Amino acid sequence: MYQLKAQTAMNYGPELKDVIPNSIRALNPDLISRSSVNFIEAIPASSHVLVLLVDGLGEIQLQEYGADLFLTQSTIASPMRTQFPSTTPVALGSLGTGETPGQHGFVGASFFLPEEESLFAPLRWGSSPHPISMTPSTPLFEWASENGIDVASIAREKHRNSGLTKSVLRGGVYLAAAGLDDMEKIIRDRIKQASAPALTYVYWPDLDRVGHVYGPGSSQWLKELSLVDSFIARLANVIMENGKRDISLVVTSDHGMVYCPEARRIHIESSIDLTRDVDLIAGDPRARHIYTRAGAARDSAIRWQSVLGEDFTVIPREELIECDLFPNFDPDFYQRLGDFMVLARNDVMLSSTTDPRTSSLLGQHGSSSEEEMLIPLKVFHSGLNA
């Protein structure tokens, strides 16, 4: 039997999926989450928990470039894992539901939907397919709101009616913010006006955008990281100003990022050995779902591994589940997975004409390396380090 092993990040215990259930537990320990949860001791009992997700802020990059940052110096040093594949829609699906990708069904940056007979990209999702039909999971924000918690989400206006928001992040009120200064004002007002117990989710995307275009560690990325760090420092001061109210600020992310120079790109459509028998190409350039014609999956997977060599790991669909890259996998989502996945190691990537803009970017993620999988968990509580 043809066997391949996955490259996986170390297990650091808690995962991104555990953040919101533990935040709810901190607000009301009598509320029991529907899913199994790894306990996050760093989130203490609180009257209000603010969860800030900084898109694209990996723990490895934070350690490498953040020695002088407020965020690095002033909080606990406790990395945790995001979900695999290490990409935004997968991570936000788990953040919003408290479940693994195998349970909520978002298995990549894009993937095949058999019921639609087409590829589906959650970040470009509007109203079709219907957001509520995409996953059996009930969003935690909605569940918390129905159980007496004052819930709010703060993000840009364009995300308010996205399919991803309506599917896995709905619940409570949505407060639109144009930039960091506007976001800070809204958060200050929210702290003053929210009814305890309160849960506030804050999403900031720009570090990820800059990292994709210029690469993590670039001068542009470092400038954006500094702006985010100053924003976090000001939020921590807000917590200090309300020290008697047991307010917690939890800072985390959805994934890290790898710099992939142009010389390390392999273009799929330039190789007849890679395109032969392939029907669809999906996922991220570092974590591709490959869908083949009927009966060609095994031979295609062997050929891809031979052509790509040691910089990539090719994993057949069955082994993706067997080796627990998709734990608690719902068999209803079986055909959403590629016939095999191709995971990048080191600084390589697989570009494709299916996503030319994404394939042109210097900063990439999606695979299972520590640079992509490890994310920060930083907690401030009532003005004191947790």
Secondary structure, 3 states (H helix, E strand, C coil): CCCCCCCCCCCCCCEHHHHHHHHHHHHCCCCCCCCCCCCCCCCCCCCEEEEEEECCCCHHHHHHHCCCCHHHHHCCCCCEECCCCCCHHHHHHHHHHCCCHHHHCCCCCCEEECCCCEEECHHHCCCCCCHHHCCCCCCHHHHHHHCCCEEEEEECHHHCCCHHHHHHCCCCEEEECCCHHHHHHHHHHHHHHCCCCEEEEEEECHHHHHHHHHCCCCHHHHHHHHHHHHHHHHHHHHHHHCHHHCEEEEEECCCCCEECCHHHEEEHHHCHHHHCCEEEEEEECCEEEEEECCCCHHHHHHHHHHHHHHHEEEEEHHHHHHCCCCCCCCHHHHHHCCCEEEEECCCCEEECCCCHHHHCCCEECCCCCHHHHEECCEEEECCEEC
